[in-house]
Amino acid sequence: MSSGFEHNADTAMTDAPPKDEKKDAGHGHSHEHVHGESHAKIVALGTVTLGGATFAIDRDGQVEAGAITEFGVELIAGSAVPTTAWLANPDGTQTADPVVAETHDSHWHFNVEPLDPIKRSKFVLQVGEEEAVVDFCRGAEPTNEGILSVFNCDGVRCGFMELKLHGDAGDLELFLYEGFPVSDWKNTSKGTPFDVPKETVITLTFPKHEGKSVTLKVRNEEQNEDEDGNPNMRGGCTNYFIFPGESDQDPAFLIGETVTSWRGLVTMSFEAGGKSYYADPFVLVPHDAL
């Protein structure tokens, strides 16, 4: 599967491909997707620090025994290079053979094929002699044509957010989820809403765009409908937020030269119920590029 973009934190992340060149549809592979039929299912899993460098990790699609899943590793800071990756159980038993990366500038992807059941497995990334383990969030996947990312509270994962960028206007939609029942993902892939008070304000920061930030709020306080007209208000709480909405914030910096050309790093934070929530940096692209 291909992800619709090349993660490259070190290059200018707003560069558009030549208009007469076929769009690179993901992680360096030239496969085009038909909008609405075969979107990549990108899940950003968080960041790790190895060899003095920080890497963001994502996966494209679910992880299943006997199938290949592509894990993307993006250099966020530093200069180290990943060497190998695999899947392993908590006792260290490997459930997928170690593989080396396909390299694309400051981005690498590892095509991992587990041959054994992977219910307890996690993704292992190696840099030199150092290793880091990341939960690949079995069963989680985006459901609104955006990019899904874990978010945390007090250093512990507590939910997921799905962020969708409309590249033609710079509009953003954001959905919060508690989780994705593993028993249901093959059938419905629907997440359980992570509801917060309707007054909540969510901040997105774009570190590769001069630290620009925007705030997302509810569309309205009655039903808070999404783009498909579905209501998202439950007892004065919701899991759905938009930008720019009725605010006077300028979305111009989120618009690329073409509908699919914009790309950048993004982080997320908000406060609700006396707690602070945040998401590590991950790569965002317009939903039409997936």
C-alpha positions in Angstrom: 0.0 0.0 0.0 1.2 3.5 -0.6 0.7 6.6 1.6 0.2 9.4 -0.8 3.3 11.3 0.2 7.0 11.2 0.8 7.9 12.0 4.4 10.8 14.4 4.2 11.2 16.7 7.2 14.5 18.2 6.0 13.3 19.5 2.6 11.0 22.4 1.8 7.6 20.8 2.7 5.5 23.0 0.4 7.3 22.1 -2.8 4.9 21.0 -5.5 5.8 18.3 -8.1 6.0 19.5 -11.7 2.5 19.8 -13.2 3.3 17.5 -16.1 4.8 14.8 -13.8 2.7 12.0 -12.4 2.1 12.5 -8.7 4.1 10.3 -6.4 1.4 8.5 -4.5 3.3 7.6 -1.4 6.5 6.8 0.4 8.3 7.0 -2.9 6.1 4.6 -4.8 4.3 5.8 -8.0 0.8 4.3 -7.6 -2.1 6.6 -8.1 -5.2 6.3 -5.9 -8.8 7.1 -7.1 -10.3 9.4 -4.6 -13.0 7.7 -2.4 -12.0 4.2 -3.4 -8.6 3.3 -2.2 -7.3 5.9 0.2 -4.1 5.0 2.1 -4.8 4.3 5.8 -2.0 6.2 7.6 -1.7 5.9 11.3 1.0 8.1 13.0 2.3 6.1 16.0 4.4 8.7 17.8 8.1 9.6 18.0 11.2 7.9 19.4 14.7 9.1 20.0 17.6 6.9 19.0 21.3 7.7 18.3 20.7 11.3 19.3 18.0 11.7 16.6 14.2 11.9 16.8 12.0 9.9 14.4 8.3 9.9 13.7 6.8 6.5 12.9 3.7 5.6 11.0 2.1 2.6 9.3 0.1 2.3 6.2 -2.7 -0.2 6.6 -3.4 -2.9 9.2 -0.8 -5.4 10.4 -1.8 -9.0 9.7 0.1 -12.3 9.6 1.0 -13.2 6.0 0.6 -9.6 4.7 3.1 -6.9 4.1 2.7 -3.6 6.0 4.7 -0.5 5.2 6.1 1.4 8.3 7.3 4.9 7.5 10.1 6.5 9.6 10.6 10.2 9.3 13.7 12.1 10.6 12.4 15.0 12.8 15.7 16.1 14.4 19.3 15.0 14.4 21.2 13.0 11.8 21.2 9.3 12.6 20.1 6.7 10.1 17.8 3.7 11.0 19.3 0.3 10.2 16.7 -2.4 10.6 13.1 -2.9 11.9 11.0 -5.9 12.8 8.0 -7.0 15.0 8.5 -8.7 18.3 6.5 -10.0 21.3 7.1 -8.6 24.8 9.5 -11.5 25.5 11.7 -10.5 22.5 10.5 -13.3 20.2 10.5 -12.0 16.7 7.2 -12.3 14.8 8.5 -10.8 11.6 12.1 -11.1 10.3 14.3 -8.0 10.5 14.2 -5.9 7.3 16.4 -3.0 6.0 14.8 0.2 4.8 14.1 1.7 1.4 15.7 5.2 1.7 14.2 8.4 0.5 16.3 11.3 1.7 15.4 11.8 5.4 12.6 9.2 5.2 12.8 5.4 5.3 10.2 2.8 5.0 10.3 -0.8 6.2 8.1 -3.5 4.5 7.4 -5.8 7.4 5.7 -9.2 6.9 4.7 -11.1 10.1 4.4 -14.8 9.6 3.1 -15.5 13.2 0.1 -14.2 15.1 0.8 -10.6 16.1 -1.8 -9.8 18.8 0.9 -8.9 21.4 3.6 -7.7 19.0 5.1 -4.2 18.7 7.2 -2.5 16.1 10.9 -2.4 16.8 13.2 0.2 15.2 17.0 -0.1 15.4 19.6 2.6 15.0 23.1 1.3 15.5 23.0 -0.8 18.7 20.0 1.1 20.1 16.4 -0.1 19.8 13.0 1.5 20.4 9.6 -0.2 20.6 6.4 1.3 19.4 2.8 0.0 19.8 1.4 -0.2 16.2 -2.1 0.3 17.5 -3.8 -2.8 16.1 -7.2 -2.2 14.7 -6.9 1.6 14.6 -7.4 3.3 11.2 -8.7 6.6 9.8 -12.4 6.6 8.9 -12.9 10.1 7.4 -10.2 10.1 4.7 -7.7 11.9 6.9 -4.5 10.8 8.8 -4.9 9.2 12.2 -2.5 9.9 15.0 -2.2 8.8 18.6 -2.5 11.5 21.3 -1.3 11.4 24.9 -1.9 12.7 28.4 0.8 12.6 31.0 3.0 10.6 28.7 0.5 7.8 28.2 -1.6 7.2 25.0 -5.2 8.0 25.7 -6.8 8.3 22.3 -6.6 9.0 18.6 -7.2 12.1 16.5 -8.0 12.1 12.8 -6.9 15.2 10.9 -8.2 15.9 7.4 -6.8 18.7 5.3 -8.8 20.0 2.3 -6.0 21.1 0.0 -8.1 23.3 -2.2 -9.1 25.7 0.6 -6.8 25.0 3.5 -9.8 23.8 5.6 -9.2 21.3 8.4 -11.5 18.8 10.1 -10.4 17.0 13.3 -12.1 14.0 15.0 -11.2 12.6 18.4 -11.6 8.9 19.3 -11.1 6.9 22.4 -10.1 3.8 20.4 -11.0 1.3 17.8 -12.4 -2.1 19.0 -10.1 -4.7 17.5 -12.9 -7.2 17.1 -14.7 -4.8 14.8 -12.1 -3.2 12.6 -12.4 -5.7 9.7 -16.1 -5.0 9.6 -16.7 -1.4 10.5 -13.5 0.4 11.4 -15.5 2.9 13.4 -13.9 4.6 16.3 -15.5 5.3 19.7 -15.8 9.1 20.1 -13.6 10.8 22.6 -16.0 13.6 23.7 -14.8 16.8 25.3 -16.8 19.9 26.2 -18.0 21.9 23.2 -16.0 24.9 24.4 -12.7 23.1 23.9 -10.2 24.8 21.7 -7.7 22.6 19.8 -4.3 24.1 18.8 -2.3 22.8 15.8 1.2 24.0 15.3 3.3 23.6 12.1 7.0 23.6 13.1 8.2 23.6 9.5 6.1 26.6 8.6 7.8 29.1 10.8 6.0 27.7 13.8 2.6 28.9 12.6 -0.4 27.7 14.6 -4.2 27.6 14.2 -7.1 26.9 16.5 -10.0 24.6 15.8 -13.5 25.0 17.4 -16.9 23.4 16.9 -18.8 24.3 13.8 -21.9 25.2 15.9 -23.2 24.4 19.4 -26.4 22.8 18.3 -25.6 19.7 16.2 -22.0 20.4 15.2 -22.4 18.6 11.9 -19.4 17.3 9.9 -18.9 17.8 6.2 -21.4 14.9 5.5 -24.1 16.5 7.7 -23.7 14.0 10.5 -24.4 15.4 14.0 -21.5 15.2 16.5 -23.0 16.8 19.6 -23.7 14.6 22.6 -24.9 16.1 25.8 -23.0 19.4 25.3 -19.8 17.4 24.3 -18.3 16.6 21.0 -15.4 15.0 19.2 -15.4 17.2 16.0 -13.7 20.5 15.4 -12.9 22.6 12.3 -10.7 25.4 11.0 -11.1 28.2 10.0 -14.9 28.0 10.6 -16.3 31.4 11.4 -13.0 32.7 12.7 -10.9 35.3 10.9 -7.8 33.0 10.8 -6.1 32.9 7.4 -5.7 29.4 5.9 -3.6 30.6 3.0 -0.4 28.9 4.2 -2.2 25.5 4.1 -2.9 25.7 0.4 -0.3 24.3 -2.0 0.3 25.1 -5.6 -2.0 22.2 -6.5 -4.8 20.5 -4.5 -2.4 17.7 -3.4 1.0 19.4 -3.2 1.0 20.8 0.3 2.8 18.9 3.1 4.2 19.7 6.5 4.7 18.6 10.1 2.0 19.2 12.6 1.5 18.8 16.4 -1.7 19.0 18.4 -2.6 20.1 21.9 -5.7 20.9 23.9 -7.0 21.1 27.5 -10.2 19.5 28.8 -11.4 18.4 32.2 -8.3 19.8 33.9 -6.0 17.6 31.8 -3.5 18.5 29.0 -3.5 16.4 25.8 -0.9 16.4 23.0 0.2 14.6 19.8 3.8 14.2 18.7 4.8 15.6 15.3 3.6 13.8 12.2 3.4 14.5 8.5 0.2 16.0 7.2 -0.9 16.1 3.5 -4.2 16.9 1.9 -6.7 14.0 1.9 -6.7 14.0 -2.0 -3.0 13.0 -1.8 -3.6 9.8 0.1 
